[in-house]
């Protein structure tokens, strides 16, 4: 059962997002606009996982669905990126069930709504 859509600005081959709950924008249409991704996620009650602040901003003005997980880790090597997310991903997913927006920072996880 799909629960998350991974934005095109995030790695395609990523062990954390290899399960049946995840679909990557590249598997649908990597040239979609943010609005097309938003509508697709909304229609299917998916959570958008992204590094794009536009989705965060849009979420603040709307009610779910979709929900948004905004990764704000900055530039880091893929190994470090994966290690960081692997440690906290279960918590992030849990928070996303309760809050419409979850933001991941290098030193904390924040949630809104």
N, C-alpha and C positions, 0 to 999 in steps of 0.2 A: 504494500500500500504506500503510495507516494505521500511524503509529508514535506519535503524540502526541494526547492529549486535553487541550484547553484548558479550564480551569475557568471557571465563569460569572463569577468575580470579575475576569477579565481581558478586555481589549477584544475585541469581536467582529470588528470591521473592522480588521485589523492585517496589513499587508503581509507580515511575517515568517511568519505562520501561514496563508497563503492557498493553500498547495500541497496536493496529494493526500495528503501524509503527516499532515495535521492535520484534526481534527474538534473543533468547539467544543461544549461541553455544551449550549448553546442550540439546536444542530441536533438534539439527541437529546431532551432534556427539561430545561429550565432550572430546574425545581423539584425535581430529584433531590437526595437527601441525599448527604453525603460518602460514606456506605457504598455507596450505589447507584453512584456514580461509581467508587469503588474497585473494586467487583466487576466493573463493565463493563470497566475498564482491565485488571484481572487476567485476565479471561476472554479478552481479545484481545491480551494482551502489549503494552499501550500504556504509554507514559510520561505521567504526569499533570504538566501544567504549571500552576502555581498560585501564588497569594500567601497561601494559607491554611496556617497553621502546623499545623493538624490533620493534614494529609497527611504533613508532615515527621515529626511525632511518631509517627504510625502506621507509617511506613516504618522508623523506628528499631527497631521491635518485630517486623518481618516481613522476610522475604526476597522479592526480586522473583520474579515480577512482582506488581504494577506497580512501575515505577521512578518517582521523583518529581524534578522540577525545581522548586525553591522559590525564587521571586523575592522578595527582601527589599529592594527598592529604596526603600521609603517613598513618600511623596507627591511626585510630580513631574509636570510638564506632559507631555501625551501625546507631543509632539515630542521632548522630552528622553528620555522613557521608550523610545521607538522608537529613537532614536539610540544610546542606551546599549546596548540589547539587540542592535541590528544589528552593533555592533562585536565583540561577544563570542559571538553565538549559535552560530556554527560550533564554537567551542571548547566551549561548554556541551553541545552535542549529542554531541560526541566524548567528553567526560567521562561523560556519561550512559550511554554504551555500556559503560563500565568500572565505574561506581559506581552503587549503588542510590539514592543521594540526592546531588543537586547543589544547592548553595545559591548564589544570586547576590546579592552585596552591592554597594554603590556602589563600593567600592574593591578588591574581590577576588571570586574564585570559590572556594568550598570544596566538597569532596566527601567522602563517607563510604561505606565498605563496598565 
